[in-house]
Amino acid sequence: MFESEEELSYGEILANLSLHGELTIVIPIDQEDAVKVGLKNLKSRQVARIKKEGLPTPEEILIFYSTPSEDYPDSVDLKILLRKKGTVLVQKMIFPDNTFS
């Protein structure tokens, strides 16, 4: 283990994600798929429980972006975003200039 490592549950990761909207975790590359599946499964169980109680369900979905870690060998930087369903994160929108030259 690296000296800055900390064990977090999927629930703790989702709680932080709910507070901040996005986060990046650095994990061993061989755990990437398991982490994605674990987070998706926990979120699905939470939504099912909320639905069963007759409450409105959250409209957010998990989005994952993975890049090789520059700081830790054999690890990935897994960026996790919580975004509304049916939306696109737009960083810039360019409209054509309708002037004739």
C-alpha positions in Angstrom: 0.0 0.0 0.0 1.1 3.5 -0.7 1.4 5.7 2.4 -1.6 7.9 1.3 -3.9 5.0 0.6 -7.3 4.7 2.3 -9.9 2.1 2.1 -13.3 3.5 1.2 -16.6 1.7 0.8 -18.7 2.2 -2.3 -21.2 4.0 -0.1 -18.6 6.5 1.0 -17.5 7.1 -2.6 -21.2 7.6 -3.7 -21.8 10.0 -0.7 -18.8 12.1 -1.7 -20.0 12.0 -5.3 -23.4 13.3 -4.2 -21.8 16.2 -2.4 -19.4 17.2 -5.1 -20.9 16.0 -8.4 -17.6 14.6 -9.5 -14.4 13.1 -8.2 -11.4 11.2 -9.2 -10.0 8.2 -7.5 -6.7 6.5 -8.2 -7.0 2.7 -8.1 -5.0 -0.3 -9.2 -5.8 -1.0 -12.9 -6.9 -4.6 -12.1 -9.7 -3.2 -9.8 -11.2 -0.7 -12.3 -14.0 -3.0 -13.6 -14.9 -4.2 -10.2 -15.2 -0.6 -8.8 -17.4 0.5 -11.7 -19.7 -2.5 -11.3 -19.8 -2.1 -7.5 -20.7 1.6 -7.7 -23.4 0.9 -10.3 -24.9 -1.9 -8.3 -25.0 0.1 -5.1 -26.6 3.0 -6.9 -29.2 0.7 -8.4 -30.0 -0.8 -5.0 -30.4 2.7 -3.6 -32.8 3.7 -6.4 -34.8 0.5 -6.0 -35.2 1.1 -2.3 -36.3 4.7 -2.9 -38.8 3.6 -5.5 -40.2 0.9 -3.2 -40.8 3.6 -0.5 -42.8 5.6 -3.1 -40.4 8.5 -3.2 -39.2 10.2 -6.4 -36.1 8.6 -7.7 -33.0 10.5 -8.5 -32.5 11.3 -12.2 -28.7 11.2 -12.1 -26.5 8.5 -13.7 -22.9 7.6 -13.2 -20.3 8.4 -15.9 -16.8 7.1 -15.8 -13.6 8.3 -17.5 -10.4 6.4 -17.0 -6.8 7.4 -17.8 -3.5 5.8 -16.8 -2.2 7.4 -13.6 0.9 9.5 -14.0 1.6 9.3 -10.3 1.2 5.6 -9.5 2.4 2.6 -11.5 -0.1 0.0 -12.6 -3.0 2.4 -11.6 -5.7 4.5 -13.3 -7.2 7.8 -12.5 -10.9 7.0 -12.5 -13.0 10.2 -12.9 -16.6 9.6 -11.8 -19.3 12.1 -12.6 -22.9 12.2 -11.4 -25.0 13.8 -14.2 -28.7 14.1 -15.0 -30.1 11.6 -17.4 -30.6 12.8 -20.9 -28.2 15.7 -20.7 -24.8 16.4 -22.2 -21.9 18.2 -20.5 -21.2 21.0 -22.9 -18.0 23.0 -22.3 -18.5 25.3 -25.2 -21.2 26.0 -27.8 -20.4 27.7 -31.1 -23.1 29.2 -33.3 -22.4 29.9 -36.9 -21.9 33.6 -37.8 -25.0 34.4 -39.9 -23.4 37.4 -41.5 -22.7 37.3 -45.2 -19.2 38.4 -46.3 
